[in-house]
Amino acid sequence: MSGGAVSLGCLYGVGVGTGNPELITLKALRILQSVSVIAYPASEDGNSFARSIVAEFIKGNQIEVPIILPFKLEISAQPLYDKAAEQLAEHLNNGKDVAVLCEGDPFFYGSFMYIFNRLSPKFSTEIIPGISSVMASAATIGIPLTYRNDVFMVLSGILSGEILREKLQVADAAVIIKLGRNFSKVKQVLEELGLVERAKYIEYATMENQRILSVDEVEAETVPYFSLIVIPSQFDFEF
């Protein structure tokens, strides 16, 4: 009916997994190919890891909105999220559905959360979960993370050595993410707690350049952003 109000578009947070295109869900694929607008975080040179994961599935006739982020701790990204939210709101107000791609899972340390906080109060929003690096890494290494009533923690390598030590002392199993320049600090804590032998390091999980190493084999200066340490549970086979 002509002259009526335009229905608002729906905002989707789409988890695209850890890097292997075969690990995206059927729902993520359906949403990706049905929306009018696809947005994704991108570096200042325009490259987007999230987009690269699903590049073969993008139809080519959709509007693309790169969300340019500095990826540097010393620079606040909040004004950039404000700008991106304004851009996406314009499309949503015009009745266009928008999918924001997020590597891993949108609600697990995902950049989409900052878009969600700004737009979900105003627009219908749906989250499509994705495989996180934590689960993908455990599966790829081939070690169960937890058993029965284990206390499991996910810790950021950015935390101070004191906090990491405190948390790891009460965890039965843990994954430490956000290594990069924090690797040497994390390794020192693991050494102090006698966890180095139990721990496994993995970088670029599920991707072609994936590497799995013992912690002692890792050269600190080469540790990339997409890396983590898995400290699996010690299972004694006594039920």
Rosetta blueprint (number, residue, H / E / L):
1 M L
2 S L
3 G L
4 G L
5 A L
6 V L
7 S L
8 L L
9 G L
10 C L
11 L E
12 Y E
13 G E
14 V E
15 G E
16 V L
17 G E
18 T L
19 G L
20 N L
21 P H
22 E H
23 L H
24 I L
25 T L
26 L H
27 K H
28 A H
29 L H
30 R H
31 I H
32 L H
33 Q H
34 S H
35 V L
36 S L
37 V E
38 I E
39 A E
40 Y E
41 P E
42 A E
43 S L
44 E L
45 D L
46 G L
47 N L
48 S L
49 F H
50 A H
51 R H
52 S H
53 I H
54 V H
55 A H
56 E H
57 F H
58 I L
59 K L
60 G L
61 N L
62 Q L
63 I E
64 E E
65 V E
66 P E
67 I E
68 I E
69 L L
70 P L
71 F L
72 K L
73 L L
74 E L
75 I L
76 S L
77 A L
78 Q H
79 P H
80 L H
81 Y H
82 D H
83 K H
84 A H
85 A H
86 E H
87 Q H
88 L H
89 A H
90 E H
91 H H
92 L H
93 N H
94 N L
95 G L
96 K L
97 D L
98 V E
99 A E
100 V E
101 L E
102 C E
103 E L
104 G E
105 D L
106 P L
107 F L
108 F L
109 Y L
110 G L
111 S L
112 F H
113 M H
114 Y H
115 I H
116 F H
117 N H
118 R H
119 L H
120 S L
121 P L
122 K L
123 F L
124 S L
125 T E
126 E E
127 I E
128 I E
129 P L
130 G L
131 I L
132 S L
133 S H
134 V H
135 M H
136 A H
137 S H
138 A H
139 A H
140 T H
141 I H
142 G L
143 I L
144 P L
145 L L
146 T L
147 Y L
148 R L
149 N L
150 D L
151 V L
152 F E
153 M E
154 V E
155 L E
156 S E
157 G L
158 I L
159 L L
160 S L
161 G H
162 E H
163 I H
164 L H
165 R H
166 E H
167 K H
168 L H
169 Q L
170 V L
171 A L
172 D L
173 A E
174 A E
175 V E
176 I E
177 I E
178 K L
179 L L
180 G H
181 R H
182 N H
183 F H
184 S H
185 K H
186 V H
187 K H
188 Q H
189 V H
190 L H
191 E H
192 E H
193 L H
194 G L
195 L L
196 V L
197 E L
198 R L
199 A L
200 K E
201 Y E
202 I E
203 E E
204 Y L
205 A L
206 T L
207 M L
208 E L
209 N L
210 Q L
211 R E
212 I E
213 L E
214 S E
215 V H
216 D H
217 E H
218 V L
219 E L
220 A H
221 E H
222 T H
223 V L
224 P L
225 Y L
226 F L
227 S E
228 L E
229 I E
230 V E
231 I E
232 P L
233 S L
234 Q L
235 F L
236 D L
237 F L
238 E L
239 F L
